[in-house]
Amino acid sequence: LKLCCGFQTNNIPCMLTARVGNGKQVCAAHILPCKTKKRIADQLNLSLDNLNDTRNGLFLAKNIKVAFDKLQLSFIPQDILHPNSLKMVIWDQAGCLQHTNLGSACRCDRAV
C-alpha cells in the first residue's frame, strides 16, 4: 500500500469507525505485514507479491492502526454462521479479550 500515515490526502474513511480524516489521521495498514516470511505466505496460498495488493489493506484511524500493529487488537469472524462479518478483539495486557461487533453498538465481554 503506497498511501500511509503522513500523506496529505483528505477524506479518507476509517474502515472501522467510518470517521473521515486526512493522511495523518487515517492510515493504510497491511492485514498481513510486509515483513511476512515466504513460508507463512505459502501456507496462506499467497504470493509475496500480493502483500502490497489493495485486498491486503485497511484504512484505519491512526490510533487504531498503532494498536493493530502492536497486536493489541485483531479482527476475527463474528461466528461460524457469519464468517464474513467481523468483530474487533481488543487484547489487554493479561491476554484477555473484549469483543466489539463491527457495525453495531460496542459490546464488551470477558473471555474465560
Rosetta silent file (secondary structure, phi, psi, omega in degrees, C-alpha in Angstrom):
SEQUENCE: LKLCCGFQTNNIPCMLTARVGNGKQVCAAHILPCKTKKRIADQLNLSLDNLNDTRNGLFLAKNIKVAFDKLQLSFIPQDILHPNSLKMVIWDQAGCLQHTNLGSACRCDRAV
SCORE:     score description
SCORE:     0.000 S_00000001
   1 L     0.000  120.002 -176.986    0.000    0.000    0.000 S_00000001
   2 L   -77.742  -31.300 -178.260    1.581    3.197   -1.143 S_00000001
   3 L   -83.160  126.992  179.704   -0.661    5.509    0.878 S_00000001
   4 L  -148.225 -178.558 -177.737    0.334    5.656    4.523 S_00000001
   5 L   -54.305  139.510  177.537    0.473    7.958    7.518 S_00000001
   6 L   104.628  -19.000  177.393    1.858   11.370    6.746 S_00000001
   7 L   -74.560  144.427 -178.370    0.356   11.849    3.294 S_00000001
   8 L   -91.153   49.793  177.724   -1.797   14.973    2.955 S_00000001
   9 L   -93.958  134.536 -178.318   -4.770   13.188    1.377 S_00000001
  10 L   -99.597  162.435  172.798   -8.191   14.321    2.601 S_00000001
  11 L    62.950   42.875  174.707  -11.447   12.457    3.112 S_00000001
  12 E   -96.328  120.939  178.956  -10.103    9.001    3.893 S_00000001
  13 E   -86.164  136.902  171.135  -12.670    6.998    5.923 S_00000001
  14 L   -69.614  130.682 -176.324  -11.540    4.684    8.696 S_00000001
  15 L   -75.371   -8.953  178.508  -12.957    1.266    7.790 S_00000001
  16 L   -99.320  -47.029 -174.574  -13.731    0.550   11.448 S_00000001
  17 L   -99.643  -16.542 -175.765  -15.204    3.804   12.742 S_00000001
  18 L    69.234    4.903  174.858  -16.282    5.416    9.411 S_00000001
  19 L   -72.369  142.192 -176.831  -14.751    8.686   10.624 S_00000001
  20 E  -101.550  140.077  177.977  -13.130   10.659    7.835 S_00000001
  21 E  -152.826 -177.605  176.117   -9.694   12.204    8.130 S_00000001
  22 L   -93.500 -176.046 -176.534   -6.584   13.154    6.252 S_00000001
  23 L   -64.940  -14.610  175.140   -3.453   11.038    5.791 S_00000001
  24 L   -87.896  -20.045 -177.020   -2.180   11.984    9.251 S_00000001
  25 L  -101.680  -30.927  179.665   -5.417   10.865   10.933 S_00000001
  26 E  -125.760  126.753 -172.466   -6.328    7.791    8.860 S_00000001
  27 E  -122.878  153.173  173.416   -3.577    5.438    7.711 S_00000001
  28 E   -79.549  134.664  178.884   -3.226    2.449    5.430 S_00000001
  29 E  -127.565  140.441  174.765   -2.486   -0.761    7.315 S_00000001
  30 E   -82.196  134.039  173.565   -1.444   -4.146    5.964 S_00000001
  31 L   -70.174  -52.596  172.739   -3.587   -7.049    7.126 S_00000001
  32 L  -101.816  117.946 -172.296   -0.692   -9.424    6.526 S_00000001
  33 L   -58.979  153.358  177.682    2.506   -7.445    7.225 S_00000001
  34 L   -61.144  -29.456 -177.678    5.056   -6.666    4.512 S_00000001
  35 L   -82.976   10.681  179.100    7.712   -8.471    6.536 S_00000001
  36 L   -58.328  134.634  179.548    5.774  -11.754    6.269 S_00000001
  37 L   -76.492  151.556 -178.674    8.060  -14.677    5.528 S_00000001
  38 H   -56.389  -38.766 -179.333    7.588  -16.710    2.356 S_00000001
  39 H   -58.286  -42.363 -179.945    6.782  -19.826    4.409 S_00000001
  40 H   -70.861  -42.514  178.099    3.768  -18.110    6.015 S_00000001
  41 H   -60.214  -42.018  178.780    2.574  -16.644    2.717 S_00000001
  42 H   -61.104  -40.466  179.527    2.810  -20.121    1.144 S_00000001
  43 H   -65.008  -27.722  178.989    0.676  -21.599    3.955 S_00000001
  44 L   -94.344    7.616 -179.755   -1.983  -18.958    3.221 S_00000001
  45 L    58.763   41.756  178.990   -1.739  -19.664   -0.507 S_00000001
  46 L  -120.813  153.521  172.177   -0.440  -16.137   -1.158 S_00000001
  47 L   -95.538  147.987  175.549    2.443  -14.796   -3.129 S_00000001
  48 H   -60.732  -23.708  176.923    4.778  -12.283   -1.506 S_00000001
  49 H   -66.832  -20.409 -178.688    3.872  -10.079   -4.485 S_00000001
  50 H   -83.462   -6.468 -175.598    0.313   -9.882   -3.077 S_00000001
  51 H   -65.501  -29.634  178.225    1.364   -8.209    0.169 S_00000001
  52 H   -96.966   11.927  176.662    1.069   -4.714   -1.348 S_00000001
  53 L   -72.259  147.536 -179.365   -2.223   -5.516   -3.066 S_00000001
  54 H   -62.319  -23.506  178.280   -5.181   -3.354   -2.020 S_00000001
  55 H   -71.779  -11.820  177.894   -7.008   -6.515   -0.862 S_00000001
  56 H  -102.738   27.163 -176.573   -4.344   -6.823    1.862 S_00000001
  57 E  -136.310  158.118  175.605   -5.076   -3.408    3.286 S_00000001
  58 E  -136.918  146.583  168.259   -7.323   -1.468    5.607 S_00000001
  59 E   -98.871  120.467 -176.793   -7.678    2.241    6.226 S_00000001
  60 E  -128.470  147.938  171.295   -7.695    2.740    9.999 S_00000001
  61 E   -55.655  145.898 -171.777   -7.665    5.734   12.310 S_00000001
  62 H   -55.051  -44.130 -179.083   -4.052    6.293   13.353 S_00000001
  63 H   -66.980  -32.490  176.643   -4.511    5.217   16.990 S_00000001
  64 H   -70.672  -40.505  177.943   -6.316    2.041   15.885 S_00000001
  65 H   -61.118  -41.706  179.196   -3.554    1.286   13.364 S_00000001
  66 H   -60.985  -45.675  178.523   -0.921    1.666   16.095 S_00000001
  67 H   -64.673  -39.624  177.713   -2.815   -0.807   18.328 S_00000001
  68 H   -62.294  -45.251  179.358   -3.297   -3.173   15.344 S_00000001
  69 H   -64.473  -30.312  179.366    0.436   -3.036   14.545 S_00000001
  70 L   -87.209    5.934 -178.903    1.270   -3.780   18.202 S_00000001
  71 L    61.230   29.469  176.951   -1.094   -6.801   18.111 S_00000001
  72 L   -87.574  -12.447  173.775   -3.277   -5.178   20.782 S_00000001
  73 E  -147.769  156.111  177.692   -6.350   -5.743   18.632 S_00000001
  74 E  -148.656  170.169 -179.735   -7.354   -8.044   15.827 S_00000001
  75 E  -119.472  126.884 -177.846  -10.343   -8.790   13.628 S_00000001
  76 E  -131.734  159.767  176.953  -11.935  -12.233   13.673 S_00000001
  77 E   -57.997  142.650 -178.844  -15.136  -13.755   12.196 S_00000001
  78 E   -58.698  -47.168  176.225  -18.222  -12.903   14.255 S_00000001
  79 E  -167.885  177.843 -175.055  -19.178  -16.578   14.491 S_00000001
  80 L   -65.330  -27.089 -179.604  -19.276  -19.746   12.412 S_00000001
  81 L   -82.856  -15.763 -177.594  -22.594  -18.773   10.796 S_00000001
  82 E  -130.708   64.962 -175.305  -21.329  -15.322    9.745 S_00000001
  83 E   -66.243  -18.809  179.946  -17.729  -15.808    8.536 S_00000001
  84 E   -95.253   -2.503  173.860  -17.812  -12.567    6.515 S_00000001
  85 E   -99.704  125.179 -175.825  -18.942  -10.428    9.473 S_00000001
  86 E  -104.180  153.430  169.469  -16.021   -9.424   11.613 S_00000001
  87 E  -124.597  148.757  178.582  -15.705   -8.384   15.203 S_00000001
  88 E   -88.275  134.156  177.723  -12.819   -6.484   16.695 S_00000001
  89 E  -112.471  122.837  178.891  -10.996   -8.222   19.519 S_00000001
  90 E  -103.420  121.680 -178.706   -9.108   -5.986   21.957 S_00000001
  91 E   -96.076  129.456  175.640   -6.376   -7.786   23.862 S_00000001
  92 L   -94.444  179.130 -174.251   -5.415   -6.457   27.270 S_00000001
  93 L   -65.286  -23.141  179.725   -2.050   -6.958   28.959 S_00000001
  94 L   -85.599   -0.791 -179.737   -3.233  -10.112   30.734 S_00000001
  95 L    88.211    2.964  176.562   -4.125  -11.766   27.423 S_00000001
  96 L   -78.850  165.013 -179.431   -7.871  -11.413   27.985 S_00000001
  97 E  -133.085  157.225  174.401  -10.021  -10.126   25.184 S_00000001
  98 E  -125.564  139.444 -178.834  -13.011   -7.929   24.627 S_00000001
  99 E  -102.970  140.790  172.306  -15.268   -8.289   21.588 S_00000001
 100 E  -132.468  118.020  177.617  -16.776   -5.442   19.617 S_00000001
 101 E   -72.832  128.690  179.273  -19.154   -6.288   16.777 S_00000001
 102 L   -72.651  139.017  177.961  -18.356   -4.146   13.771 S_00000001
 103 L    82.828    7.542  177.269  -21.240   -2.064   12.509 S_00000001
 104 L  -138.969  176.456  178.542  -23.181   -2.177   15.765 S_00000001
 105 L   -62.457  150.149 -178.862  -23.017   -0.633   19.193 S_00000001
 106 L   -63.227  138.958  177.892  -20.000   -1.620   21.261 S_00000001
 107 L  -141.823  117.770 -176.143  -20.477   -4.735   23.344 S_00000001
 108 L  -111.762  136.336  177.661  -17.648   -5.971   25.530 S_00000001
 109 L  -128.008  155.504  171.963  -17.373   -9.441   27.052 S_00000001
 110 L   -98.622  132.196  176.687  -14.743  -11.108   29.146 S_00000001
 111 L   -84.199  150.074  176.820  -13.413  -14.366   27.769 S_00000001
 112 L  -103.181    0.000    0.000  -12.888  -17.291   30.096 S_00000001
